[in-house]
């Protein structure tokens, strides 16, 4: 085998074939922070029900399960409110 053929095989073996993001899984906390930030950008001025609806969909899409209490806390985080002020 020639040097160029073996070099080509070595290069092919080291070739990146998947997106870099697939190589580093984000933690659940990181994913939740991203969902909250994106939801805040998209619907922060929405009412509690609309924000909760968007959060439910995004959590379902990412496969993250949260309790009702956690979801309520996320809604308040998106809206910048506290349970007493909503």
C-alpha positions in Angstrom: 0.0 0.0 0.0 1.3 3.4 -0.8 1.8 6.1 1.8 -0.9 8.3 0.3 -3.4 5.4 0.5 -2.6 4.8 4.2 -2.7 8.5 4.9 -6.1 8.7 3.3 -7.4 5.8 5.5 -6.0 7.5 8.6 -7.6 10.8 7.7 -10.9 9.1 7.1 -10.7 7.3 10.4 -10.2 10.7 12.2 -12.9 12.5 10.2 -15.7 14.1 12.2 -19.0 12.6 11.1 -21.4 14.0 13.7 -22.1 17.6 14.7 -20.0 18.7 17.6 -23.0 19.4 19.8 -23.9 15.7 19.7 -20.6 15.0 21.4 -21.3 17.0 24.5 -24.7 16.4 26.1 -26.0 19.3 28.1 -27.2 18.6 31.6 -30.9 18.8 32.5 -30.2 22.1 34.3 -28.5 23.5 31.2 -31.4 22.4 29.0 -33.9 23.9 31.4 -32.0 27.2 31.5 -32.0 27.3 27.7 -35.8 26.5 27.6 -36.5 29.3 30.1 -34.3 31.8 28.3 -35.9 31.0 24.9 -39.4 31.0 26.3 -38.8 34.3 28.0 -37.7 35.8 24.6 -40.7 34.4 22.9 -43.7 34.8 25.3 -42.6 36.6 28.5 -45.3 39.1 28.0 -47.9 36.3 27.7 -50.2 35.5 30.6 -49.5 32.6 32.9 -51.5 30.1 30.9 -49.8 30.9 27.6 -46.3 30.7 29.2 -47.2 27.4 30.8 -48.5 26.0 27.4 -45.3 26.9 25.6 -43.2 25.5 28.4 -45.2 22.2 28.4 -44.6 21.8 24.7 -40.9 22.6 24.9 -40.4 20.2 27.8 -42.3 17.5 26.0 -40.2 18.1 22.8 -37.0 17.7 24.8 -38.2 14.7 26.8 -37.7 16.5 30.2 -40.2 15.5 32.9 -40.9 18.0 35.7 -43.4 18.0 38.5 -46.3 20.5 38.5 -44.5 22.5 41.2 -41.3 22.6 39.1 -43.3 23.7 36.0 -45.1 26.4 38.0 -41.7 27.7 39.2 -40.4 27.7 35.6 -43.4 29.7 34.5 -42.7 32.3 37.2 -39.0 32.3 36.3 -40.0 33.1 32.6 -42.4 35.8 33.6 -40.2 37.3 36.3 -42.9 36.9 38.9 -43.4 35.1 42.2 -46.4 32.8 43.0 -47.8 35.6 45.2 -47.7 38.2 42.4 -49.3 36.3 39.6 
